[in-house]
Amino acid sequence: MSAIGVAKTFRTATEAWEYWYNELFQQGSNDDSRDGPVCGEILNAVTIITDPTRGIVNSNIRKMPMRYALGELMWYLSGSNSVKDISKFSKVWERLSDDGKTVNSAYGYRIFDKFGFDQWEWVKQELRDNPMSRRAVIHIKDPSNVPTKDMPCTCLLQFLLRDGALHLTVYMRSNDIWMGFPYDVFSFTAMQIKMAFELGVDIGTYTHIAGSLHLYKRDIPKEATDGKKV
């Protein structure tokens, strides 16, 4: 049975990950899904991180492989949608590609190129022209109904400049706490910091909203099933 989330505030990504992981683990469900049995699910889970410079998850149970995290971030920032590029860091993208050459969900390509203009530069100029703007939104998922093995999990990023600090809110339609959340938070907080540097403003809070935050049973470490809690 899914739980309904509430907004939770943390200083670091690690604190946030450990809280949500434990909440999901404690549900102990066995619900079927398209990608396998789910141990727990929280709807509309809202995470607020007050120090986005601490966006690396480094838990006793979940230590992020930084080689992949950095490779994925660099891939995003390059604007590439090439399977060949990202598969240097993980071969999983080869089976997710619809055509064997490109990645449908490639966030960087969707930010910088796919929609016919550079959304990053548009947002930056919008905030320079109107610091109080509520229009500084980067769209990731589009309303396409073309069948794909790789629908983007991220819907949008909204940048808000208030009192000299740049805040970022990200909305995810779906977020896997084990494989998705750590890398998404790392990449998006990095983008928030990059945008703040380019605008010459302070770094505000990072807010991560997941329509469905979930934990797959396959990702529960053996030590956790033996009773260990983070």
C-alpha positions as CSV (number, residue, x, y, z in Angstrom):
1,M,0.0,0.0,0.0
2,S,1.4,3.4,-1.0
3,A,1.8,6.1,1.6
4,I,1.2,9.8,1.0
5,G,4.3,12.0,1.4
6,V,4.9,15.3,3.2
7,A,7.5,17.9,2.7
8,K,10.7,17.1,4.6
9,T,13.7,19.4,5.0
10,F,17.3,18.2,5.2
11,R,20.7,19.8,5.1
12,T,22.3,17.2,2.8
13,A,21.4,14.7,0.1
14,T,22.6,11.8,2.4
15,E,20.3,12.8,5.2
16,A,17.4,13.0,2.7
17,W,18.2,9.6,1.1
18,E,18.5,7.8,4.4
19,Y,15.2,9.2,5.6
20,W,13.2,8.2,2.5
21,Y,15.0,4.8,2.2
22,N,14.0,3.9,5.7
23,E,10.4,5.0,5.2
24,L,10.2,2.9,2.1
25,F,12.0,-0.1,3.6
26,Q,9.7,-0.2,6.6
27,Q,6.6,-0.5,4.4
28,G,7.7,-4.1,3.6
29,S,5.2,-4.4,0.7
30,N,5.4,-6.8,-2.2
31,D,3.5,-4.9,-4.9
32,D,4.0,-5.7,-8.6
33,S,5.2,-3.1,-11.1
34,R,6.4,-2.9,-14.6
35,D,10.0,-3.1,-13.4
36,G,9.6,-5.7,-10.7
37,P,8.2,-6.1,-7.1
38,V,8.2,-2.9,-5.1
39,C,9.0,-2.9,-1.3
40,G,7.5,0.6,-0.7
41,E,6.0,3.6,-2.4
42,I,5.4,7.2,-1.3
43,L,3.2,9.5,-3.3
44,N,4.2,13.2,-3.6
45,A,7.4,12.9,-1.6
46,V,8.8,16.4,-1.3
47,T,12.5,16.8,-0.3
48,I,14.0,20.2,0.5
49,I,17.8,20.3,0.7
50,T,19.1,23.5,2.4
51,D,22.7,23.0,1.3
52,P,22.8,21.9,-2.4
53,T,26.6,21.9,-2.3
54,R,26.2,18.7,-0.3
55,G,24.5,16.8,-3.1
56,I,26.4,13.5,-2.9
57,V,24.7,10.5,-1.3
58,N,27.2,8.8,1.0
59,S,25.3,6.5,3.3
60,N,26.4,3.4,5.2
61,I,24.1,1.4,2.9
62,R,24.2,3.4,-0.3
63,K,27.5,4.8,-1.5
64,M,27.2,6.4,-5.0
65,P,29.8,5.2,-7.6
66,M,31.2,8.6,-8.4
67,R,32.7,7.6,-11.7
68,Y,29.2,7.0,-13.1
69,A,27.7,10.1,-11.4
70,L,30.4,12.4,-12.9
71,G,30.2,10.7,-16.3
72,E,26.4,11.1,-16.4
73,L,26.6,14.8,-15.3
74,M,29.3,15.5,-18.0
75,W,27.1,13.7,-20.5
76,Y,24.2,15.9,-19.6
77,L,26.2,19.1,-19.7
78,S,27.6,18.2,-23.2
79,G,24.1,18.0,-24.6
80,S,24.8,14.6,-26.1
81,N,22.1,11.9,-26.6
82,S,24.6,9.3,-27.8
83,V,24.5,5.8,-26.4
84,K,28.2,5.4,-27.3
85,D,29.1,8.3,-25.0
86,I,27.2,7.3,-21.9
87,S,27.8,3.6,-22.3
88,K,31.4,4.3,-21.5
89,F,30.2,4.6,-17.9
90,S,27.3,2.1,-17.9
91,K,26.2,-0.5,-20.5
92,V,22.6,-0.4,-19.2
93,W,21.9,2.4,-21.6
94,E,22.5,0.1,-24.6
95,R,19.4,-1.9,-23.7
96,L,17.3,1.2,-23.0
97,S,18.0,2.7,-26.4
98,D,15.2,2.5,-28.9
99,D,17.5,2.5,-31.9
100,G,20.8,1.4,-30.5
101,K,22.4,4.8,-31.2
102,T,20.5,7.5,-29.2
103,V,19.0,7.8,-25.7
104,N,15.5,9.1,-25.7
105,S,15.6,10.5,-22.1
106,A,19.0,12.2,-22.4
107,Y,18.4,15.2,-20.2
108,G,21.2,17.3,-21.7
109,Y,20.0,16.9,-25.2
110,R,16.5,17.8,-24.1
111,I,17.8,20.9,-22.2
112,F,20.1,22.2,-24.9
113,D,18.8,21.1,-28.3
114,K,15.8,18.8,-28.7
115,F,13.1,21.5,-28.6
116,G,14.7,23.8,-31.1
117,F,16.3,26.2,-28.7
118,D,18.7,26.2,-25.8
119,Q,16.5,26.2,-22.7
120,W,19.5,26.8,-20.4
121,E,20.4,30.0,-22.0
122,W,16.8,31.1,-22.2
123,V,16.3,30.6,-18.5
124,K,19.5,32.4,-17.7
125,Q,18.5,35.4,-19.8
126,E,15.0,35.4,-18.4
127,L,16.3,35.6,-14.8
128,R,18.7,38.4,-15.8
129,D,15.9,40.4,-17.4
130,N,13.3,39.7,-14.7
131,P,14.8,38.3,-11.4
132,M,11.3,37.8,-10.0
133,S,10.3,35.7,-13.0
134,R,8.1,32.6,-12.5
135,R,8.7,31.5,-16.1
136,A,12.3,30.2,-15.7
137,V,11.3,26.6,-16.4
138,I,13.3,23.9,-18.3
139,H,11.0,21.2,-19.7
140,I,12.4,17.7,-19.9
141,K,9.5,15.4,-20.6
142,D,7.4,16.4,-23.5
143,P,3.8,15.2,-24.3
144,S,4.9,12.7,-26.9
145,N,2.9,9.5,-27.3
146,V,5.6,7.8,-29.3
147,P,6.4,4.3,-27.8
148,T,9.7,4.2,-26.1
149,K,11.7,2.0,-23.7
150,D,13.0,5.1,-22.0
151,M,10.4,7.7,-21.0
152,P,12.0,10.6,-19.1
153,C,11.4,10.4,-15.3
154,T,12.0,14.1,-14.9
155,C,9.2,16.5,-16.0
156,L,10.7,19.9,-15.4
157,L,13.1,22.2,-13.5
158,Q,12.0,25.5,-12.2
159,F,14.6,28.1,-11.3
160,L,13.5,30.9,-8.8
161,L,15.7,33.8,-8.0
162,R,14.6,35.4,-4.7
163,D,16.5,37.7,-2.3
164,G,19.7,37.2,-4.2
165,A,19.7,33.4,-4.0
166,L,18.8,30.9,-6.8
167,H,16.4,28.1,-5.7
168,L,15.6,25.1,-7.9
169,T,12.5,22.9,-7.8
170,V,12.5,19.7,-9.8
171,Y,9.4,17.6,-10.5
172,M,9.8,13.9,-11.1
173,R,6.9,11.7,-12.3
174,S,8.7,8.7,-11.0
175,N,11.8,8.3,-8.8
176,D,13.5,5.1,-7.7
177,I,15.2,5.8,-4.4
178,W,18.1,3.4,-5.1
179,M,19.1,4.1,-8.7
180,G,17.3,7.3,-9.6
181,F,17.3,9.6,-6.5
182,P,21.0,9.8,-5.8
183,Y,22.1,10.5,-9.3
184,D,19.2,12.9,-10.1
185,V,19.8,15.0,-6.9
186,F,23.5,15.0,-7.6
187,S,23.1,16.2,-11.3
188,F,20.3,18.7,-10.6
189,T,22.0,20.3,-7.6
190,A,25.2,20.6,-9.8
191,M,23.1,22.3,-12.4
192,Q,21.6,24.7,-9.8
193,I,25.1,25.6,-8.6
194,K,26.3,26.1,-12.2
195,M,23.4,28.4,-13.0
196,A,23.9,30.4,-9.8
197,F,27.6,30.9,-10.7
198,E,26.7,32.0,-14.2
199,L,24.2,34.5,-12.8
200,G,26.5,35.7,-10.1
201,V,24.1,35.0,-7.3
202,D,24.0,32.9,-4.1
203,I,22.8,29.3,-3.9
204,G,19.4,28.8,-2.4
205,T,17.5,25.6,-1.5
206,Y,16.9,22.6,-3.7
207,T,13.4,21.0,-3.8
208,H,12.9,17.6,-5.2
209,I,9.2,16.5,-5.8
210,A,8.6,12.9,-6.7
211,G,5.1,11.9,-7.8
212,S,6.0,8.3,-7.0
213,L,9.1,7.6,-4.8
214,H,9.7,3.9,-4.6
215,L,12.1,1.1,-3.6
216,Y,12.4,-2.1,-5.6
217,K,12.9,-5.3,-3.6
218,R,15.8,-6.2,-5.8
219,D,17.8,-3.2,-4.5
220,I,17.5,-4.0,-0.8
221,P,21.0,-5.0,0.4
222,K,21.3,-8.3,2.2
223,E,22.4,-6.6,5.4
224,A,19.2,-4.6,5.5
225,T,17.1,-7.7,5.1
226,D,19.0,-9.1,8.1
227,G,17.7,-6.3,10.2
228,K,20.2,-3.5,9.7
229,K,18.8,0.0,9.5
230,V,20.7,3.0,8.2
